[in-house]
Amino acid sequence: MNDDFILIAVVIIFTLLIYFKIRNIQYFRREMYINKYVFPAILSEKVRGKYPHLTKQQTDLVMVALRDYFYICHKAKGKAVAMPSQVVDVAWHEFILFTREYEMFCNKAFDRFLHHTPTEVMKSSVQATEGIKRAWSLCCTKEAIDPKNPTRLPLLFDIDTRLSIEDGFRYTLNCKDDKHHGSYCAGDIGCSASTSGCGSFDSDGAGGGCGGD
C-alpha cells in the first residue's frame, strides 16, 4: 500500500514538473515572438495619416513602443495594463483593424485574443490606477529604471512628448517644476497613495489598455 502511494506521488510530481516545464517553454517562445515580430508596414502610414508631422523614423519608433506595450502585457500575465501613450494607442487601434493579422499575432503572442479595453489613465487627480502603475513598473523593469526613483522615462511614457503629439499624454520626473503643470508626475506612479513624499496628478486623461482576464 505504501509502495503504491509513493509510486502515485512520484507520477504526480513528475507530471507536474513536465507541465510547468512546457508552460515555461511556451511562455518564453511567446516572448521571443513578440520581440521579433514585424508589424505590417501600412501601420506606420496609418499613424502618419493621424499625425502627418511624424517622419518615417519617428513612426518606426512608435512601432518599437507598440512592441514594448505588447511585451509588458505578456509580462502582466492577464492582469490589466493601461496604455501610457496616445500615439501608440492609435497604432494599436490600426493594428486591430487588420483583423486576421491581429488575431494571428494574439494567438501566437498571448494564446488568446488581446482585447482593447478603454480605461482611465488616472482614477482621480491624486491617484494612479492599478493599470497605469502596472504599466509603469513593467516598463521600468524592462528598461532597468528604478520605478520609485527614476532618472529618465521609459519609452512608452516619453514618446508622446518626444514626438510632439498634440493630444498625447505628458509625464514629468520633476513634479515640482511649474512649467510641467498639467503633466502626470511619473515618479509618483510608482508610489502608493499613502507613501510619504509622493505628489499629486494634475490632469485628466484617457487611453486604452489590455484588460485583465
Residue pairs with C-beta under 8 A, 6 or more apart in sequence:
26 111
30 74
30 108
30 109
30 110
30 111
31 71
31 74
33 108
33 109
34 67
34 70
34 71
34 74
34 109
35 67
35 71
37 67
37 70
37 105
37 109
39 63
39 66
39 67
39 95
40 95
40 98
40 101
42 98
43 63
43 66
43 91
43 94
43 95
43 98
44 56
44 59
44 60
44 62
44 63
45 59
46 90
46 91
46 94
47 54
47 59
47 62
47 87
47 90
47 91
47 94
48 54
48 59
50 90
51 87
51 90
51 163
51 165
53 164
54 62
54 163
58 163
61 155
61 159
61 162
61 163
62 87
62 88
62 91
62 159
62 163
63 91
64 155
65 85
65 87
65 88
65 91
65 155
65 156
65 159
66 88
66 91
66 92
66 95
68 139
68 142
68 154
68 155
68 156
69 81
69 83
69 85
69 88
69 92
69 156
70 109
70 114
71 142
72 81
72 134
72 135
72 138
72 139
72 142
72 156
73 81
73 110
73 114
73 210
74 109
74 110
75 138
75 141
75 142
76 134
76 138
76 210
78 212
78 213
79 134
79 212
80 117
80 119
80 130
80 131
80 134
80 209
80 210
80 211
80 212
81 131
81 134
81 135
81 138
81 209
81 210
82 119
82 121
82 129
82 131
82 132
82 134
82 135
82 207
82 208
82 209
83 89
83 92
83 119
83 135
83 207
83 208
83 209
84 121
84 132
84 135
84 136
84 139
84 156
84 157
84 169
84 171
84 207
85 156
85 157
85 159
85 160
85 165
85 168
85 169
85 207
86 160
86 165
86 167
86 168
86 169
86 207
87 159
87 160
87 163
87 165
87 168
88 156
88 159
89 207
89 208
92 116
92 208
93 116
93 208
95 101
95 102
95 105
96 102
96 116
103 113
106 112
106 113
106 114
107 113
112 213
114 210
115 210
115 211
116 208
116 209
116 210
117 208
117 209
117 210
117 211
118 206
118 208
118 209
119 129
119 131
119 206
119 207
119 208
119 209
119 211
120 129
120 205
120 206
121 128
121 129
121 132
121 169
121 184
121 204
121 205
121 206
121 207
122 128
122 129
122 132
122 184
122 201
122 203
122 204
122 205
123 129
124 201
125 200
125 201
125 202
125 203
125 204
126 193
126 200
126 201
127 193
127 201
128 136
128 184
128 188
128 189
128 201
131 209
132 189
133 189
133 190
135 156
135 209
136 147
136 154
136 157
136 186
136 189
136 190
137 147
137 190
139 145
139 154
139 155
139 156
139 157
140 146
140 147
140 150
140 154
140 190
141 147
142 154
143 154
143 155
145 151
145 152
145 154
147 189
147 190
148 187
148 190
148 191
149 187
150 173
150 186
150 187
150 190
151 173
152 158
152 173
153 171
153 173
153 186
157 171
157 186
158 171
159 165
159 168
160 168
160 169
160 170
161 168
161 170
161 171
169 184
169 205
169 207
170 180
170 182
170 183
170 184
170 203
171 183
171 184
171 185
171 186
172 180
172 183
172 184
172 185
172 186
173 186
173 187
174 180
175 185
175 187
175 188
175 199
176 199
181 202
182 202
182 203
183 202
183 203
184 201
184 202
184 203
184 205
185 199
185 200
185 201
185 202
187 198
187 199
188 198
188 199
188 200
188 201
191 197
191 198
192 198
